[in-house]
């Protein structure tokens, strides 16, 4: 997947999933938060288990650079689901 992320208003903040601000906005700041590329590979070894391996790369946008130090980020995960 490829995502382009925006804030509602450059004067507002960038909020996390829990509703807490991650970074405050600034007057005249860009609304463009950044882009994210996601890759997930899934495998079902049997009918009761699913394994997923994924990674994402976030490329900071104008909002991040306009409101402080900018920095891209990468994360990786492994998820195992088991059904009984």
C-alpha positions, 0 to 999 in steps of 0.5 A, a space after each residue: 500500500 501507498 498512503 499520503 497523509 494530511 492533517 486537517 489544518 496546519 495550525 492544529 496538531 498531528 494526533 496519535 490513535 489514542 487522541 494525544 497530540 504527537 506534534 503541535 501545528 504552527 501558523 502557516 504549516 503545510 497540511 501534508 504530513 507525509 507518505 507511507 509505503 507498507 508491505 505485508 506478506 502473509 502465510 497460512 501454515 494450517 487452518 488454525 494459524 496465520 503468520 504475517 511479516 510486515 514493514 513500513 517506511 514513513 517519509 516525512 512531509 511539509 507539516 513535519 518539517 515546518 513544525 520541528 526536526 524532520 525525520 523518516 521512520 522505518 518499522 518492522 513487525 511479525 504477527 502470529 494469529 492462532 484460532 482454537 
